[in-house]
Every structure is written in C-alpha cells, then in structure tokens.
Amino acid sequence: MSNNSMTTAENSMREAAAKLLGANTVDCIIGFENGSRPQTSRPVFVRNATDVQKLVWNEWCVANLAAFLPRLFERPARPRDDYKAPRVGIVAKGCDGRSVAGLVKEKQLPRENLVIIGMPCRGMRTGPKGDLARACVECVAPAVIAPDITIGGESRIAADAAYSRIREFAEKSSPERWQIFTEEISRCIRCNACREACPNCYCKVCFADQRKPAWVTPAPALSDVMVYHLGRMFHQAGRCVECDACVNACPMGIDLRLFTQKLAQDSGELFGCVPGITGEDAPPLMTFKQDDSECFITNPEEK
C-alpha cells in the first residue's frame, strides 16, 4: 500500500474512532500510535474523541491487538451491582480479526460489545531491515472478515497455504526434527514473552505457573523449557492464526513459526479447520468426529 493510501486509511480510521467515542458507542478504542523509535508503532488505548489523532496506521502495526481483549472483558471477582462489560472498538487487520473470531467462538468475548474496525493490510514489516514479515507473505486472509466498520483500501492478495518450508521439515526423520527443535528451544530464557503476546494464551493460571501439580519448574532447565513450549504449542492446534506475535515478541529470535505452522498445517489438512475462516465449528482440540484421522497417533511417520 502506498503512503498516500495508508494516510487515507489512517484518516478514515480516525474519523470512525472519533464518531464511536463521540457518540458514546464504545468506552475505548484499541489501536496503534507511533513508537518511541523511528519505524515502530505500539498499542494504545484511546478513551476520548479528542485523542484520536494519536491513532496511526502504517506498515509497522505488527502487534496482534486481540491479545488485550480477554483481560478487558474478564469479569471482576467481586463486581459492583451496576457492573457492565466494557464496549470496545478495535483497529484490526486480517490476523487480528481472525483472532477475535476465535476468542468469540471460545466464549472469551461478548461479540455484541465489540466494534471491529477492519483495516486494509498490505503486510507489516519487522526487524532492523524492515523486511516484510513472513506471516504477511504467507497470510491466507489479509482482509478482515465481517468487520463492523470497513476502512477502504487494498489488501494483499491472499496467499495459498503451500507450507513448503513445513513440508521440508516434515520430510526429515524424527531424530532430525527433534534435533532442530532442541537447538531452537535451547535458546529460550523463559521470559514468557511469546505467551504474553499471544491472543490465545488467556488462561488465568498458565499450566507452566501451576504448582499443585507442578508441571514444570521455573528453572531454565532444557527439559522444562521444552515441556513448556510443547504444551503451549499444542494448545494452539486449530487456534493459531499464524500472526507471528510470539515470533516477533521473542528476544532470542527463536523460530517458533516452524513448529506452530506445522500444527496449523495438520489442523487444516486433517480436520479442515482454518481458525477464523472455516465457520462456527469448535477447534479440533475441543471436539471430535467419528471419522477424524488418527494417523498422527497410530503412525506419525505416515506420509
């Protein structure tokens, strides 16, 4: 998208946000503002129509803003008698919108309290060189599906889910795949940035933080680190929208996408589930059918 197109989309988004806040339709708008460094944007909560000029839309709006929603809608332990769930507007690109759809499906958000402002997305840039993010190059749904407000502009052409890199990984033997996994995960410092950035990690107490029983220890022992990542990744099966929020948040540059995308491939090919796109069916981990494939259990090496 050209700079002029982005400016036009940005202005239209600000106008929509101002109308929503001015009419008291929403209590806040979650969007992006300029970051503290050049060529960066960061999330911002705007609660007043006079502050909508903070909102920006550019090729650095990488974060998945849906990650903020579960906590916003978490009901207080002792709510006031007049408690009402907040009304929230969210500036969304395609992957954000798919995450919102998944959270609504999992009953973490009241859809009637959301106003989704669908933005055109030509892809976001990451890293010191400003390369187009791999998630954007391979995105199968750049446009927001069924937004409440559509901001005009052209999005990227949807990519085919080729999974060429994942198929190359799957062709390797089990020991080779395990070695690759071990080498990647061994760099983890257990900062939990991947978990905090992920819209799907909304559990009030993560299994990795539980102590009765203690599934893993807080120590950075490789075995515990591997259990943490395996547990978190498998919780994403049929739910991950491949936004790469976890990858972008990782300070150690761990290639988490290699593994989460393998689960996305399996979810699509084995169960016909593409999160946020394939309808109202529950994710594969939350349901089953009599004719579901079991080859991944009985014969994981089967091609």
RARA-V347494 format. One record per residue. RES is the residue in one letter. SS is DSSP state (a for helix, b for strand, c for the rest). D_FIRST is the distance of its C-alpha to the first C-alpha in whole Angstrom. Layout:
BEGIN
res=RES ss=SS d_first=D_FIRST
res=RES ss=SS d_first=D_FIRST
END
This chain:
BEGIN
res=M ss=c d_first=0
res=S ss=c d_first=4
res=N ss=a d_first=7
res=N ss=a d_first=8
res=S ss=a d_first=6
res=M ss=a d_first=6
res=T ss=a d_first=10
res=T ss=a d_first=11
res=A ss=a d_first=10
res=E ss=a d_first=12
res=N ss=a d_first=15
res=S ss=a d_first=15
res=M ss=a d_first=16
res=R ss=a d_first=18
res=E ss=a d_first=20
res=A ss=a d_first=20
res=A ss=a d_first=22
res=A ss=a d_first=24
res=K ss=a d_first=25
res=L ss=a d_first=26
res=L ss=a d_first=28
res=G ss=a d_first=29
res=A ss=c d_first=31
res=N ss=c d_first=32
res=T ss=c d_first=30
res=V ss=c d_first=29
res=D ss=c d_first=31
res=C ss=b d_first=27
res=I ss=b d_first=24
res=I ss=b d_first=22
res=G ss=b d_first=19
res=F ss=b d_first=18
res=E ss=b d_first=19
res=N ss=b d_first=18
res=G ss=c d_first=20
res=S ss=c d_first=23
res=R ss=c d_first=22
res=P ss=c d_first=19
res=Q ss=c d_first=16
res=T ss=c d_first=17
res=S ss=b d_first=17
res=R ss=b d_first=20
res=P ss=b d_first=21
res=V ss=b d_first=23
res=F ss=b d_first=25
res=V ss=b d_first=25
res=R ss=c d_first=29
res=N ss=c d_first=29
res=A ss=a d_first=27
res=T ss=a d_first=28
res=D ss=a d_first=26
res=V ss=a d_first=22
res=Q ss=a d_first=21
res=K ss=a d_first=21
res=L ss=c d_first=18
res=V ss=c d_first=15
res=W ss=c d_first=11
res=N ss=c d_first=9
res=E ss=c d_first=9
res=W ss=c d_first=12
res=C ss=c d_first=13
res=V ss=c d_first=15
res=A ss=c d_first=18
res=N ss=c d_first=19
res=L ss=a d_first=21
res=A ss=a d_first=23
res=A ss=a d_first=25
res=F ss=a d_first=27
res=L ss=a d_first=28
res=P ss=a d_first=31
res=R ss=a d_first=33
res=L ss=a d_first=32
res=F ss=c d_first=33
res=E ss=c d_first=36
res=R ss=c d_first=40
res=P ss=c d_first=42
res=A ss=c d_first=45
res=R ss=c d_first=47
res=P ss=c d_first=45
res=R ss=c d_first=46
res=D ss=c d_first=48
res=D ss=c d_first=45
res=Y ss=c d_first=42
res=K ss=c d_first=39
res=A ss=c d_first=36
res=P ss=c d_first=33
res=R ss=c d_first=31
res=V ss=b d_first=27
res=G ss=b d_first=24
res=I ss=b d_first=21
res=V ss=b d_first=17
res=A ss=b d_first=16
res=K ss=c d_first=13
res=G ss=a d_first=15
res=C ss=a d_first=17
res=D ss=a d_first=18
res=G ss=a d_first=19
res=R ss=a d_first=21
res=S ss=a d_first=23
res=V ss=a d_first=24
res=A ss=a d_first=25
res=G ss=a d_first=27
res=L ss=a d_first=29
res=V ss=a d_first=30
res=K ss=a d_first=31
res=E ss=c d_first=33
res=K ss=c d_first=35
res=Q ss=c d_first=33
res=L ss=c d_first=31
res=P ss=c d_first=33
res=R ss=a d_first=30
res=E ss=a d_first=31
res=N ss=a d_first=31
res=L ss=b d_first=27
res=V ss=b d_first=24
res=I ss=b d_first=21
res=I ss=b d_first=18
res=G ss=b d_first=15
res=M ss=c d_first=12
res=P ss=c d_first=9
res=C ss=c d_first=8
res=R ss=c d_first=5
res=G ss=c d_first=8
res=M ss=c d_first=10
res=R ss=b d_first=12
res=T ss=b d_first=16
res=G ss=c d_first=19
res=P ss=c d_first=20
res=K ss=c d_first=18
res=G ss=c d_first=15
res=D ss=b d_first=15
res=L ss=b d_first=12
res=A ss=c d_first=15
res=R ss=a d_first=17
res=A ss=a d_first=17
res=C ss=a d_first=13
res=V ss=a d_first=14
res=E ss=c d_first=17
res=C ss=c d_first=16
res=V ss=c d_first=18
res=A ss=c d_first=16
res=P ss=c d_first=13
res=A ss=c d_first=13
res=V ss=c d_first=16
res=I ss=c d_first=19
res=A ss=c d_first=21
res=P ss=c d_first=20
res=D ss=c d_first=22
res=I ss=b d_first=19
res=T ss=b d_first=16
res=I ss=c d_first=13
res=G ss=c d_first=12
res=G ss=c d_first=8
res=E ss=c d_first=7
res=S ss=c d_first=8
res=R ss=c d_first=8
res=I ss=c d_first=12
res=A ss=c d_first=15
res=A ss=c d_first=17
res=D ss=c d_first=20
res=A ss=c d_first=22
res=A ss=c d_first=24
res=Y ss=c d_first=25
res=S ss=a d_first=26
res=R ss=a d_first=27
res=I ss=a d_first=29
res=R ss=a d_first=31
res=E ss=a d_first=32
res=F ss=a d_first=33
res=A ss=a d_first=35
res=E ss=c d_first=37
res=K ss=c d_first=38
res=S ss=c d_first=42
res=S ss=a d_first=42
res=P ss=a d_first=44
res=E ss=a d_first=41
res=R ss=a d_first=38
res=W ss=a d_first=40
res=Q ss=a d_first=40
res=I ss=a d_first=36
res=F ss=a d_first=36
res=T ss=a d_first=39
res=E ss=a d_first=38
res=E ss=a d_first=34
res=I ss=a d_first=36
res=S ss=c d_first=38
res=R ss=c d_first=36
res=C ss=c d_first=35
res=I ss=c d_first=37
res=R ss=c d_first=37
res=C ss=c d_first=35
res=N ss=c d_first=33
res=A ss=a d_first=30
res=C ss=a d_first=29
res=R ss=a d_first=31
res=E ss=a d_first=30
res=A ss=a d_first=26
res=C ss=c d_first=26
res=P ss=c d_first=26
res=N ss=c d_first=29
res=C ss=c d_first=31
res=Y ss=c d_first=33
res=C ss=c d_first=37
res=K ss=c d_first=39
res=V ss=c d_first=41
res=C ss=c d_first=39
res=F ss=a d_first=41
res=A ss=a d_first=41
res=D ss=a d_first=42
res=Q ss=c d_first=45
res=R ss=c d_first=49
res=K ss=c d_first=51
res=P ss=c d_first=50
res=A ss=c d_first=49
res=W ss=c d_first=46
res=V ss=c d_first=45
res=T ss=c d_first=46
res=P ss=c d_first=44
res=A ss=c d_first=45
res=P ss=c d_first=43
res=A ss=c d_first=45
res=L ss=a d_first=43
res=S ss=a d_first=45
res=D ss=a d_first=44
res=V ss=a d_first=40
res=M ss=a d_first=40
res=V ss=a d_first=41
res=Y ss=a d_first=39
res=H ss=a d_first=36
res=L ss=a d_first=37
res=G ss=a d_first=38
res=R ss=a d_first=35
res=M ss=a d_first=33
res=F ss=a d_first=35
res=H ss=c d_first=35
res=Q ss=c d_first=31
res=A ss=c d_first=32
res=G ss=c d_first=30
res=R ss=c d_first=29
res=C ss=c d_first=26
res=V ss=c d_first=22
res=E ss=c d_first=21
res=C ss=c d_first=19
res=D ss=c d_first=21
res=A ss=a d_first=22
res=C ss=a d_first=25
res=V ss=a d_first=24
res=N ss=a d_first=22
res=A ss=a d_first=25
res=C ss=c d_first=27
res=P ss=c d_first=29
res=M ss=c d_first=31
res=G ss=c d_first=28
res=I ss=c d_first=29
res=D ss=c d_first=28
res=L ss=c d_first=28
res=R ss=a d_first=25
res=L ss=a d_first=28
res=F ss=a d_first=30
res=T ss=a d_first=28
res=Q ss=a d_first=26
res=K ss=a d_first=30
res=L ss=a d_first=31
res=A ss=a d_first=28
res=Q ss=a d_first=29
res=D ss=a d_first=32
res=S ss=a d_first=31
res=G ss=a d_first=30
res=E ss=a d_first=32
res=L ss=a d_first=35
res=F ss=a d_first=35
res=G ss=c d_first=32
res=C ss=c d_first=30
res=V ss=c d_first=26
res=P ss=c d_first=26
res=G ss=c d_first=24
res=I ss=c d_first=24
res=T ss=c d_first=27
res=G ss=c d_first=29
res=E ss=c d_first=32
res=D ss=c d_first=34
res=A ss=c d_first=35
res=P ss=c d_first=33
res=P ss=a d_first=36
res=L ss=a d_first=37
res=M ss=a d_first=38
res=T ss=c d_first=40
res=F ss=c d_first=41
res=K ss=c d_first=43
res=Q ss=c d_first=46
res=D ss=c d_first=44
res=D ss=c d_first=41
res=S ss=c d_first=41
res=E ss=c d_first=44
res=C ss=a d_first=43
res=F ss=a d_first=41
res=I ss=a d_first=44
res=T ss=a d_first=47
res=N ss=c d_first=46
res=P ss=c d_first=43
res=E ss=c d_first=43
res=E ss=c d_first=43
res=K ss=c d_first=40
END
